[in-house]
Amino acid sequence: MKKKTIGKLDTTSLENSLVGVENKVSPTIKHPYSFKGRKSPLIIEKIINTFTNKNDKVLDPFMGSATTLIAAVAAKRYFTGIELDNYTYNVDKALFEKLDKSKLDSLFNKIKGDISTDINFLYETKCHGVKNHIKKLYFDIDSNSSKRKDGYFKPKKNREIKENCNIILLEKCPVCHRNKKKFSNVDWEKILEIEGLSTKGFPNDRYIENSRINITKSTGADRYDRIFSHRNQVALLMLQNEISTLKDSPEKSFLEQVLASSLKLARIAMYGSSTDILYHVVKTGCQDANVWVLFESQYKDFLHFKNEFKKTQKVNFENNQSYETYQGDYLKILKTKLSNKRFDMIFTDFPYTDQVPYLERNQLFRVWLNHFGSHPEKYKLTQDMLDAEIVVSNAPKRKEKNYPNFYKNIDNMFAEFNNHLDVGKNVVLFTKLGNKKYLQTYSSVIQMAKKNGFELVAQLSVDKDDPTLRKQSAFSNTPINEIIVAFEKLDENSRYLFVSKDSEWINYDDEIDRYVYHVIHDSDKHEAFMPELLNHFDEELLDKYNIISSTFQKKKIKSIISNDFEVLDNQTVHLKYEKLYTDLEDKRSLFLKLLDWVPAYIDELFNEKGGKFVLEDLYIKLIDKFSSGESTTLTDLLSSDVNTEEVRQVLEMHCDIENGFYVKKHLPKSYSGDALDLLKVDPYEFERICVDLLTQMGFLNVQEVGGSGDFGIDIVAQKPKGALDETYLIQCKRWINNVGSTPIQRLHSELMRQNADKAICITTAKFTHDGKIAAEDDGIELIDGEELLIKLNEYYPGKYYNSVFLTY
């Protein structure tokens, strides 16, 4: 429950490292090839610079598009990258390996001279009688041959077809000076002419099915050639045959990757669709593009990448003075080739649960390279690769890729990370776990980290486009979506206690808290005794887990109890009044206690985030403050629709909404801009305000006693009465929710136990009917939020207000 903090990395330091940095991925990185989930190298570089030193070693075990490599080289850290997908690895190699530029230019110009005219002939058209070429065609596919022609002459309207022109021209027409035209008989005759050309040799492989990426048998999308027009099949084969005539060289391999990358646009695509939607079988609203234009554009994009990231270009991509890279299963490579290597930081794009299965997603490219690449064996999709991928998938051949196996994989991942990091070193994950099971998955991931010797020390939500690093979409009802999560390796003495039973690992820290809580809660005096507790755990470890407790374990158990409970005289153990015992307390009571902190955290967020924030910022803060992410109860509470609505109501009470952000609510003109909302101060500051008020009201010796071991009493004071002073016990409730009878009864019990004279309950809210009756029966004085404001304004005019009672 209580976090173990040992190092310098925390949420504030993480956030400070990113001040003023836009989390954007440039088109230069996006365009060369189709890869989802890229992260900003500048963001990564800032984090690496903040938490490592020059020449330190950085590992990315899931290298992907190698943005961490770019960042590490820029930060002058030695980089080790591992990538499971052989297609992705070889694209990275083509982009980062130094080439003979003059030779590459010569090969490209040879291809252009030999074949570009022939390919463009396939796209020949006429506008006002003048020869031109099609750059892009919009049309419909219809299986009914009698209507097929209509799909070209009368395609369904869409935003790309303007003035009924469904052809985009490669050059402007010299007569009409436009770059578009209507499909004509010339174009229909060209289609019929090309259909007489052979496409023998074009791949017709069957894909591995995966409905997550639209590869299904029912649509025919599991067949490779299903999503290419006949014309583009002819053009692609012509281009590939020309490349295949070249002698083997790194430059030829580069051109092969350029062509493979062009496939994402050379297929029949839905108009206006993302290039990420690779396997969707389109019947209407289709677009088809000129293959040579695509190839030449991709070639320029690849060159642009190489020019912009010259510092990363090395003769040997596998091993050089700046980095080393490996293709294969990260776990096997770390256990074998890198078994003795230590790193100063691990930074990676986490294999999250709603991740697109890259191995199956990249079939479009790898099948082509399997058929036509200089080294087709490099692109085989093996069963070992499928087994090694960390992903949750419902694909027919991937039934074992479920949540339980995902968690086992994450357990193994953190265990191996522990082997390669020294104490105090960090694992930083840039992750998006998805909405459906986000909080539950997030909790389990954090538990796996703890089990393997790590503590969550920082978490920060980010936005891909906004300079403030805040996500804007669905801000009012979407939980955490994309975050940076940082862990730190603990020393052996600080690690969490985990025990195993029936092949299940249990966080024994939580078991200790659970047992101690119930012993105290169920006892007549609401207390327990340390010797008896330690003896219980000695017996439980032996009886339940077959473990003989050591001196080290006894000290650890005692330390856990001391951290999470109030221990008086090293003997008597009580609950900490201000602590939320998540997973233990009644869920409704726990949520109400949690909700009472929301206004204070809203104010913290305004101060931290420059006056605006989004919902995930608040949820991160609540999880970070109260459970370090692993609490099942807390995540359940924050996932509940009813509770979410109550949080939203509190947000609306304190915030306005501007441009997708929560911002400070403007006060009525009658209030000073410096006025302080009582609900936005934390409970401890509220106690201090009450101390000042009681002093002004004539109370003497006003002392704060709130905190550990206070039994619900926050302030003790005296008030003169004749020759004697009366002792008052004061309870301060900076609550949003109305105060019921239970706190009043507890206050009365303490009044009797301490033999004091009188008691007062002060709240920022109101009292329930039962609360008022209990106060009347027990002689407890009540000061509700409205009366409190009246008293405060008497002594501190205009200094305080209460947003619950604020009227506009």
N, C-alpha and C positions, 0 to 999 in steps of 0.2 A: 504494500500500500504506500509506504513512504518511499520516495525515490532515493536512489543512491547516487549522489552527485559528487564527482571526484575531479573533473577537469575544467578546462576553460571554455569548452564549446557549450553554448546554451542558445535558446531561441533568440534572445536579444542580440548576442554577438553574431549569430547567423544572419539575422535581419540587417544589422548594421553593415555587414560585409556587402550587402546588396543594395544599399541606398543609392538611388539615382541610376541603377542599372536596368535597362529595358530587357525583359525576358523574351527576346525575339530571335527567331531562327531565320537567317537571311535567305533570300531566293537562291543565292549561290550554293548554299548547302542543300536546299530542298530539291532543286531541279535535276541534278544529274541522274538520280535513280529513285525508284519508288520505295520509300522506307517510312513506316509510321513511327511516331513517338520520339522524333528527334528533340534534343534539348539544346538550349543556347550554350555555345562554347564560352561565351563571356560570363554567364552566370556560373558555370562550372569553374572557370578560371578564378573568379573572385573567391569562391569557396575554397578552392585548393590553396590559393595564396594566403588566405586567412588562417588556415589550420595546418599548414605544412610549411617547411622551409625549403629554400633553394636546394636543388639536387636531391630532395627526398624522393622516395619511390611511391608511385600511385598505381593501384590496380583497378582495372575495370573488367570483371569476369564475364560481362554480357556486353561486349563492345559495340555491337550494332553498327550504326553509321559512323562510329569513331569520333563523335564530337568531344568525348573525354580526351582522346588522343590529341586533338587540336588544342584543347585547353591546357593539357599538361605540358605540351611542347612550348606554348606561349608563356607558361608559368615557370619554365626551366626546371621541371620535375621529370625524373625518368619514369617512363610509362610502360606498364605491362598490360596488354589487352588480349582477351580471349573471346572468340566468337564461335558458337556452335554451328551456325548456318554457313555451309560452304559457299553458297551463292553470295551472300552478303560479304563474307570475308574476301572473296575474289574481286568484288566490286571495289571494296576498300583498297585492296592491293593495287588495282588499276589506277585509282585516284591518288594514292599516296606514294607510289613508286616512281622514281625519276625515269623519264623517257628521253630518247634522242628526239628533240623537238623537230629538227630538220627532217629526220627520217619519217616521223609521224606526219608532218605536213606533206611530204612527198607521197606517202601511201594514200593519204586522204585525197589529194589532188588527182592521183592516178585513178582512184575509184570514181571520183567525180567526172573525170574526163571520159572514162570508159562506159559508165553505166547511167549517169544521172539523166542524160537525154532520153535513153530508152525507158527509164522508169517514168519520167514526166510524160512520155508519150501515152502511157496508160491513163493519164489524167487530162488528156488534151480535150479542149472544148472550144467553142467559138462564141464571141459576144459581138453583135452587130457585124457579123461576117469576118471578124478579125480573130486569128488563132490566139488562144490563151490556154491557161492550165488551171485545173481545179486545185484549190488549197484545202477546202473542206466542203463536204456535201452533207446536207440534212435530208433524211428520207425516212420512210417507214418500211418495215419488212412485213409481208403478208404471205402466209403459207398457201393461200388461194392464188394459183397462178394467173387466173383471169383478172384478179385485182392487183397483181404485183406491180404492174406499170403505174397504177394510181399512187402507189406508195412513193414514187419518185416525182410524178407530176403534181400530185395533190396530197402532200404529206400533212399530217395533223399540225396545226399551227402551234408554234411555241415562241418564246421570247427571242430566239436567235433568228427566226425567219421573219425578216422585215420586208414589207412591200411585196410579199409572196416570193421573194428571192431566196431560194434554198441552196444556192451555190455561192461560196466565197471564192473569189478569183485570186490567183497567185500574183497577177499584175493588174493594175488599173486598165480598164478598156480605153484605148486612145480615142474612141468615138464618143462614148457616153461619160467617160471619166469616172466611172464607178468601179468598185471592186467586188460587186455582187451581181448576180443574174438569176433568172428563172431557169429551172431545168427544162431542156428542150429536146427535140427529136435527135439532134446531134449527140446529146449526152446519152440518150437511150440506145442509140445505135452503137456508141462506144462501149456501153456495158455489155451488149449482146456480142460484140466483137471480141471483147476480152474473155468472155465466158467460154470461148472456143480455145483459149490458151490453157495449157496443162498446169496443174498444181501438184503434179506427182512429186512426192518427197516432202510435202508439207506435213508436219507432225499431226497425227490423229490420236495421240496417246489419251488414255483415260486418267483423269486426275483422281487423287485421293479425295473423297467427299468431305465437305465440311460446310454445313448450312450457315455457320457463323460468318463465312465469307462468300455466301451464295453459290457454292459448288454443290449442286444437287442433281441427281439423275433425272428427276421429274421434269426439269427445265432443259435438260440436255447440256447443262453447263459443265458437266464432268468430262466432256469431250473437248480436246484442245482446239480443234479447228472450228468449233461451233461459233465462236465470237469474232471471226475474221471474215470480211467480205472476200469474194473471189478475186477482185481486183487487187486488194491489199495482200492476199496470199501470193499472187503472182509477183508483185513488186518486192515483197520481203524475200522470196526465193531468189530473185534476180540479184538483189543487193547482197544476200548472204553468199551466193555462188561467187560473186566477184571478190568478196573478202577472203573466201576459202582458197582462192588461187594464190594468195600472198604467202610468202615463206614465214614459218613460225618465228615469232619475235615478241618481245613485250609490247611493241607498238601494235602488232596485229591483235594481240589479246585485248588491248585497250579498245580497238575498233569493234571487236566482237562484243565487248561490254556495252559500248555505245548503241549498237544495234539491238541488243537484248533489252536495254533500257527503253528503246523506242517502242517496244511492243505494248507498253501500257497505254500509248496513244494511237497505235496502229490498229488496235482492235475496234470493233464496232462499239461505240460508247453511247451512253444516253446524253443527249444535249445538255450542256451545262453541268455535267456530273464531275465529281472529283475523280482524279486519276487513281485514287485509292480503291475505288469500286471496280475491281479488276474482272470479276467473273459474272457480272450481271448480264443475263441474256436479254437484249433489248428488242422489242418488236415494233414499237412506235417511238417517235422522237429520237431517231438514231443519228449519229454523226460519224462520218468516215473521213479520215485525213490522208493527205498525200504523203506517202512513205518517205520519199526523198526529202521533202521539206522537214519531216519529223527527224530523220537521221541527221541532217545537217544542223538542225537546231540543237539536238542532243549533243552532237560533237562540240559545238560551241559552248554548251553548258558544262561539259566535262572539262574543257580547256580553261574556262573561266574559273572553275573550282581549283584546278591545279595552279593557276596564276595567283589566285588570292591566298592560297595556303602553301606558298613556296617553302616556307620554313619547315613544313612537315614532310616535304618530298625527300625521300632517301633512296639510294641505289638498292638497298636490301630492305624490303618491308618487314621481313621476319625478324631481323636483328641488326641494329645499328646503335650509334652512340646516344641516341635520344629515346629510343623505344624498342620493345620487342613485342611480337604478336604471335598468337597461336590459334590454329583452327581446330576445334574439337570441343568435347565436353569439358567444361571448366573444372568440374570436380575431379575428373581423372587427371587433368593436366596439373592442377594444384597438388594432387597427391603423388604425382610421379615426377614430371619434368621440373616442377617448382616446389618440391616438397620441403626444401630447406630455405626457401626465400622468405624474407620478412618485408612487409610493406609499411609505409608510414600513414597510408590512407587508402581506403577502398571507396571508390565513387562509382556508382552505376545506376542505370535506369532499371529499376526493380522489375522482376518478372511477375507482374500483377495478375489478378485473377480474371479480369476482363480483357486481357491482352489478346490481340489478334494472333492466331497461331502462325508465326512467320514461316515455318517450314512448309506448311501447306499453302500459305499465301504466295510464296515465291515460286510456286510450280510453273507459272506462266513463263518465267525467265529460265528456270533451271531445265525445263523440258527442251526449250530451244537450244540451250548450250549443250545439253546431253546429245542432241542430234548433230549440231554443227560446230561446237567449240573445238579449238585446237587440242584441248585436253578434256574430253567429255567426262572422264572418270572423276574429275574434281567436283562435279555437280550432282552426283548421285544422291538421292534421298534415301538413306539407309534406315533400317529398323532401329539401329543403335541411336541414330540421331533423334528419331521420333520418341524413343524411350527416354532420352536424356533431356528433352525440352521440358522446362517448367512452365506449365500452362494448365488452365481448366478448360476442357473442351468436351462437347457433346457429340463429336464426330463418330460415325459408326466404328472406325478403326481405333478410336482413342477413348474407349469407355473407361479405361483406368485413370484417365486424366481428370480426376474429380477433386473435391475439396480436401478430403483426408490425405490423399497422396500429395496434393499441393503443400499442405502443412508439413508433411514428412520431408519434402524437398527443401522447404525453407529451414526446417530444423537442421538438416544436413549442411545447408549453405552457411548458416551462422556458426555451426561447429567447425567448418573448415576455415571460415574467416578468422575464428579465434586462434587457429594454429599459425596464422600468418601475420598477426598483429601483436605488438607489445602493449602492455598496460597503458591506458590513457590515449591510445590511438583510436581513430574514428572510422566508422562505416557510415557513409552518407548515401542515402537512397533518394533518387528523384522518381516519385511514384504516383501513379493513379490507380487506385484499387477498384474503382467502379462503384456505382451507387447501390446496386441491389443488395449486396451483403457487405457493404463497406465497413461499417463499424465492427461487426463480428469478425471479419477477416483481419482488420487492422489490429484488433485486440489479440487475435491468435498469433499474428506475426510478431507482435511485441513480446508475447509470452515465449516464443521460440528464441528470440534474441536474449531474453533474460535467462532462459534455461542454459544458454551457451556462453554466459559470462558477459553480457552486454547490458547497458542501461540506456534507455531512451533519454537523451539530453536536449534535443531540440526538434521542433516541428514547425514548419512555416508554409502557409498556403501561397501559391504563386499563380500568376496569370500569364499566358503566352504573349499577350499583346500589350497589356496595360503597363505603363511605366511604374505604377504604384505596386506592381506585383500582386494584384488582387483579382480574383476571378469575378466576372460580372454576370455571367449567364445564370438564370434561375436563382438569383441571389436570395430571394425571400423564403425559399423552401427547400433548397438543395443542401445536403450535408457536404462535408469536406470532399473535394473532388480531386485536386492535384496538389501534392505537397512535397516539400523537401523534408526528409526525416533523417535525423542524425543519432547514431548510437556511439557509445564510448565503451571501450573494453575495461572491465573492472579487474582489480587484483583478486587473488584467490580468497582473501579474507572478507572481501566485500560482496562476493557473488551471492546470488539468491540460492537458497536451499531448494533443491528439487529432489524428489524421491520417486521411485518407480514401483508401480503395482499393476499386475496384469497387462504389461506392455504399455501402460499409460503413464506419462510423466506428470507429476503433480507439483505445483509450486508450494513448497512446504511453508514458506513465509506466509502465504495466504491461509493455510491450514492452521497455523499458530494463531493468527489474528482471529480467525473464525471461532476457534475453541475458546480463547481468552474472552472474546466479546460475549459469548453466550454464558460463560461462567459468571461474569460480572453482571450481565443483564438479568440472569435468573436468580441471583442471590438476594436475600432479604436486604442486605446492607449495600448492595450494588458495588461489591468489591471482591477481589481475589487475592491470593497470597503467593508470592513469587516461588518459595520452596515447593509448594504443592503443585504449581504449574510446571516447574522444571521436572519434577518427579513424574508427572503425567506424561510429558513428552518423552522421557526416557523409556517408559513402559510402552507408549504407543509406537515409537520407532521400532522397538523390538518385536512387539506382538503383531503390528499391522504391516510393517515393511521389512521385518527381519534385519534391522540395523541396530548394532550396538553403539549407542551414542558415545562420542569421544568428548574430551575436555573442550576441544575446538567447537564441536557442535553445541555443547551446553552454553558456551560463551556466546555463540551466534544466536541461539534461541533467546537468551536473556537480552541480548542487544536488540533483537527484533521487538520483543515485548516493550522494552524501554523506549524505543522509537515511536511505537504506535499507541502506547497507553501512558497514563500518568502513574508513575511509581513513587510512592511516598516512603521515605526512610529506607529505600532499597528493599522494601518488604511488601507494602500494601499496594495493590494495583487497581486503578480506577479507569473508567472511560475518560477520554479527553473530550470535554464538552464541545469544543469548537470543531472537532474533527468529523468529517463525513465517513462513516464506516460503510463504504460501498460494498455491495454484495451481501451485507449483513443486516442493515437496518430495513425496516418496512419501506417498500418501494415508494409509496405515496409520500410518506414523511421525508424520505431521503430527497425526493424530487423537490418538495417544497423548500427544504433547506438549500438545495442547489439553486433553485429559482431566486431565492433571496440574495444570492451573490451576483446574479446576472447584471443588475444595474451598476454595481461597482466595477465589474469587468467591462461593461460598455464604456464607462468613463476611462478606464485604463486603455482600452483599444483606441478611443479618440485621441488620447495623448500619444500612443505609440505609433499610430498609423496616419498621422497627419490630418485627423478630423474626419476620417471616413473608413468604413470597414465593410466586410460582407459576412454572411452567416457562418461560413466555415471558419473564419477567424475566431468567432465567439466559441464555436464548438471545440476548436483546437485548444483554446484557453481553458475551457472547463475540463476537458480530458487531461490536459497537462497539469492543471492545479490539483485535481482530485484523485487521479488514478494512474497517472503516467501511461494511460492508454490501454491497460489490460483489463479493466473492470468490466465484467459481463453485465452487471446491473446498470452501471452508468451508461454503457452503450445502448442497452435496452431502453433506458429512460429517454435518451436523446433520439432514439429511433421511433418512439411512440408518436402516433399522429396527434393524440390528445395533448401530450406534453409539448410537442412541437408547436401546437397552436398556442399554448400558454406562453411559451418563449416568444413567439411572434407578437403576442399582445403586449408583453413587456417591452419588446423592441419598439413597437409602435408608440408606446407611452413615452419613450425617451428619445426617439429618433424620427427624423424625416427621411424621405427617400429621394435621392437625386442621382440620375444617371447610373442607376443600378447599384448604388452604394447606400448604406445607412450613414446618415450624417447627423450632426447635432440638431436637436429640435430648437427652433427659435422661440425664445421666451416672450410672453406678452410684454408690451411696452411698459407696463407698470412695474416690472421687475428689472433690477440692475443686472447688467451683463456679468457681474462678478458674483451674483447670488449662487449659493451652493445647494444642489439638490440633495436632501438627506438620504435619498435612496441610492445615490451614486457614491457615497462614502462607504468604505468597508466597515464591517461591524465594530472593529476596534476603534476606528476614528469616531464612529457614532458614540461609543462609550465615552470618549474624551469630550465630545460635545455635551453629553449629559452631565459629566463631571463639572464642566464650566457652568452649565445652567443651574445645577443644584447649588453650587457655591454662590451664584448670584441670588438664588432664592433663600439664602440664609442658612444653609446646611454647613456644618463644621466638619473638619477632618475628613473631607471627601476623598476616598481612596479607591482606585481601580483595583479589583481583584480578579477580573475576568481572565479566562485562559485555563490552562491545565489545572485540574483539581478544584475548580471553583463551584462545582455542583449547581451551576446555573445562576450563581450570584455574580454580578458584574461589578457592582459598586457597594461599598459599605460607607455609611456616613452617620453623623450625629446631628441631632437638632435639639436646641435648648427647650426645656419644659420645666419651668420653675427652677428649683435648685439643682435638678438633675438633667442630664442629657439623655435623650432617647436614641437608641441605635436602630438605624434603618438598613434593611437589605434591599437593594435596587436591582432589578432585572431589566436589561436593555435589549429590545427586540427590533433590530433594523430589518423589518420584514416587509414584504409586499403582501403576503397572505395574512388574513385576519387571525388573531391570536385566540386559540381555543382554551378549553378548561385545563388541559394537561400541564402546560407551563405554569398556570396559576396554582394548581395543586402542588406542583413540585416546589414552587416558591414558598407556599405555606408550610410544606414539610421542612424546608430549610429554616424557616422562621422558628418553628418549634424546636428543631434540633440544635440550633445555635442560641436558643433562648434570647432572641432579639426582640425588640419592641414592636416594630412595624415593618411593612414591606410595600414596595411600589413596583409596579410593572409599567415600563414606558415603551411604547411602540410607535413606529412610523405608520402603521396600518390602523385597523380597527379591531375591536374585540367581538367575538361571536356571542350569540345569546347565551350559550353554555359557559363561555368564559366570564361573562358579566355575572351570571348567577354564582359561579364558583368563587369569584372575587367577593361578592356580597356575603356569601356564607362564611368565608374564611377571613374577612376583614382586610382584604388586600386592596390598596389604593391603585386606581388605574389612570393612566395618562395616555390617551390615544393620539393618533397622528395630528388631528385637527387641534386638539388642546395643546399638544406639544408645540405646534407652530405659533399659537397665540402666545405662549410663554416665551418662546425664543424671540419673537418679534418685540416683546416688551423690553427685553434687555439688549437684543442685537437687531435693530430694525433693518429689514430688507436684506439681511445676510443669508437667510435660509429660505428654501421653499421645499415643497414635497410634490413630486410629479403625479402622485396618486390623486391629489386634491386640486391639481392645477386646472384652471378653466381658461378658455381662450375667447 
